[in-house]
């Protein structure tokens, strides 16, 4: 379960919570936001979101509420359930659950029929075992469908390195007997704001000799795709590549940062053995762009340029 620091609330998120609160007060459900598909038939029961207090978990919750899912149909599981008080006030069930403490999971998952299993970070026990603890407990609790936030490189046959733990989790999920959906997320583009800020501050960027560009995707788009899978039918035993709309490397990051701020960035080829040269981004397994985000959500994924425009003030500050 994600345990990142609490993200800054956007006006859109605050609006979702306000609408949900109004609906709860009136005994009804919130109206879906304009342009957001409403929950469709074929999915009854309650939705479990693991890692609910993390950055991705919170975004998924907000998207579910925006899609018209009543807060009372949400079971939000976290190692820090007290951080989810605003959702508890709307009627969501907030529960303690720790994948490294299997005894905590039966009560945490009780009553849920669908589950978003958000992959955890490295901890006291191996990640595949922690994930299997969650899968086994969910199956025992009667969960019928588990969506898992996996890794895009698996779609290209990569089962080593960063993909290894996700591959083992996918295998455990496939062998569990429940229906599943693999949300094979690419690397978050949100982190490239810091990369671009450094480029702007330095006025230069080192380009690795061998670079495999990545189909970076925003955390928000990953959340929207997950919410779509949890609220619409037809995703059983399917795998989706959750990527942005373009392949991105150092050159593309620099170009987008310059376009948004107007500050030029010098591209410097890495010299053999140069200590400051960044390692080549990833490998060919994550050089993937798919149309799955748009197919699931009804809108195209966010481009790097759009992400930078949204955070223009931060980049301008770095540019000086």
N, C-alpha and C positions, 0 to 999 in steps of 0.2 A: 504494500500500500504506500502511495506517495506520502511523504512527510515534509514537503517543501514548505517554506514560509508562506504565510497567507498572502495571496495576490491582491493588488490594488483593485478595488471595485470600480467598474465602469458605470457610466450612467445607464447603459442598456441593462446591465446586471441588476442595478438598483431598481430599475423599472420593473423587471421581471419579479423581483421579490415583493415589490409594492403591490403589483397586480395579484400575485398569489396570496398575499395577506388579505387583500380585499375579498378575494374569492372565499378564503377560509372563514372570514368573518360573516359572510353572507350564506355560508353553507354550500357554496358551489365551487366549481373548478375555474381556474383562470382561462381567459380566452387566449388562443395561440397568437403569437406576434404575427404581424403582416409578413407574408412571404415564407412563413414556417409551416411545413405540413403538420396537420393535426394528428394526434394519435389515431390510428386506424384499428379496425376490428381484428380479431384473431389473437389478441394478447390479453389474457385476463390475469388477475393476481397482482402481486407486489413485486417491485423491482429492487434488487439489492445492488448498491454501488459500494464496492470495496475501495479502500483508500480515499474515502469520501472527503476528508479534510485537506487532501493535497490539491495542488493547482489544477490538475486535470480533473480530479473528482468533483471539485466545486463547479467547474465549467460544465461538466456533464449534468450535474444536478440542475443548474440554471437552464440548460437547454431542455431538459425533461419538463421542467415547470412551464417553459415557454411553449412547449408542444401540447400543453393541456393536461399533463399527468398530474393528478391531485397529489399534494404533498403527503397526504395520508396513505398513498400507495408506494411511498419510498421508504426503504430500509437502508439507512446510511451507516456503514461500518467503518470504524477507524480506531487506531490506537489512542486517538485523542478526541473522543466523541464530544467532549465539552466545547471543542472549537466549532461545533456545528449548531450552536444554540439558536441562531436565527432560523434555521430550517426546522428545528424542533418546535419553535413557536408557531410555525406554519402548519404543524401537524405531522411532520415526518418523524419516523422512529429512528433515533440515533443510538447506536450500540457500540460497545467495546468489542473489538476483535483483533487478534494478533496472529498472523500466520505461523509465527514461531511458538505460539502457545495453542496447540490444537484443541485443548480443552475449552478454550474460550469461543470456539467457532460454532458449535451446534446451536447455542442460544443466540449468537449473533445472526445466523442465517435463517432462523426459524420463521416460517411463514412466507418466505420468498419463492417465487416461481421462475423469475428471470434474474440473471446476475451479470454485472459487468465486473470482471476480474481484472483489476488494474495491476500490472506487473510491479513488483516491489523493487527497491534498491537492494544492494548487498547488505547482509546482516549477519546474525549469529549462526544461522544455518544456511546451507546452500539454497539458492533461489529456487531451483526446480523442486526441491523437497518442500520448501515453504509453499510454493504454488500448489503442489499436490495435496498438501494438508488442506488447503482451501477447497480444492476440487472435491476431495473425498468428503469433507464436511458438508459441502453444498449438495452433493448427491444424496447423502444420508438425510439431509433436511428436506428433500423433496424438490429441489430446484430442477427445472426441466430444460433450461437453456442457459448456457454460459457463453458470454462473449469475452474474449481475452485480448488484451492489448499486447500484441506480439511485435515482430520486427520484420521490416520489409525485405531484408536480404534473403530470408527463408524462401521467398517466392522464386529466387534465382538459384536455389540449390545450396545456399550457404548454410552450413550447420556448425561452423567453427567460430571461435572468437566471441564477439558480442552476440552472435546468433545462437550459440550453443544452448544457453539456458532457456531461451525462448523455444527452441526446437524441442527440447526435452519436455517443456510444459505443454506444447502443442500435442506431443505424443500421448502424454498422460491424459489430456482432455479428450482426445479421440478415443482412448481406451476406456473412458469413464462410463460410457453408456448413455450420457445425456447428449442432446443436440448442442452444437457448438457453432460459433462464428469466430474466425480469426481476423482481428483488425491489425493488419501488419503495418504498423506505423513507421514512417521514415523518421529521421532526426528532426527535432523541433527547430524551426527557423527562428523562433523567438530569441534563441541564444546568439544569433548572428547580429543582433543589435550591439552587443558588446564587441564583437569582432569588428564591425563597421566603425564603432566609436574609436577603437584603438587605431584603425587605419587613418581616420580623420585627424586624430590627435598627432599621429606620427607624420602624416602626409605621405606615407608610403606603405606598400604591402608587398611581402615576399611571396612569389608564386612558386610552389613546389615543382620540381622537375617532372614528377609523375603524379598527376592529380586526377582523381576520379570524382567528377562532380556529383552532387547529391540532390535528390528531389525533396529538399527541405519542405516541411509542412508546419503550419502554425499549430500550437497546442489547441487553439480555439476550433480549428477545422477537425482535429482529431476528436474533440469532444462532440462536435455536431454530428460526425459520422457515427460515433458510438450511440448517441441518443436516437439517431434514426434507426439503427439496428434493434435497439431495445423497444421501439414503439411501432414498428411496422413489420408485417409478416414477410416471409419468403427468404429469410437469411440463414435458415438452418443448414449446417454443414457447408458453409460457404467461407471462402477466404478472400479478403479485400486488401489491396495495396493502398494505404492511406498516405498520399504524397501531395506535394504542392504541384503547381502547373509547369514547372521548369526545372532543368538541371542547373545547379549553382555551384560555382567554385570561387576562388579568390577574385578572379576577374569580374565575375557577375556581382559579387558583394561590393567591390570597389565602384563599379559602374553605377549601381543603384544608390550607393551612398553619395556619390558625386552628383547624380541627377537630383537628389532630394535637397542637398545642402549647397550645391554650387561650388564646393571645394574640390579641386583636383587631387587625385591620389596617384602617386608614381608607382608603377608596377615594376618590381625588381625581381629578375629571375634568381632563384636560389642557386648558390654556388655549391659544388660538391663539398660536403663536410661542414657547411656553414652552420654553426651552432644555433643561430637564431631562426633558421628556416623552420617553419612549421612542418610537421609530418604530413605526408600526402593524405588528403581527406579520404577515409574509408577505403573501399575497394569496389570492384565492378558490380558486386551484388547489391549495392545501394544506389547505383546510378539508374534509378527507376523513376518514371513518371507515369501515372495512370489516371484514368478518368473516374475512379471509384468514388472520390469525395463528391463530385458533382452528381453522379448517379444516385448516391445515397441521400444527399441533402437537397438536391434541386438547385444548387448554386455552385459556381466554380470555386476552387480553392483560392486562398489568398496568395497573391504574388509577393515576392520579396520587396518590390517597389511599393506596393500597397502597405505592407507592414512598416516599412521605413517612413512612409508618408504619415501614417498614424502616430509614429513616435518621432516626428520631425524635431520637436524641441530638444529631445535628448541628444539627437545627432548634431544639431546646431551648436549645442553647448560643448560637445566634444570637439567640434571643428574650430571652436574659438571665434 
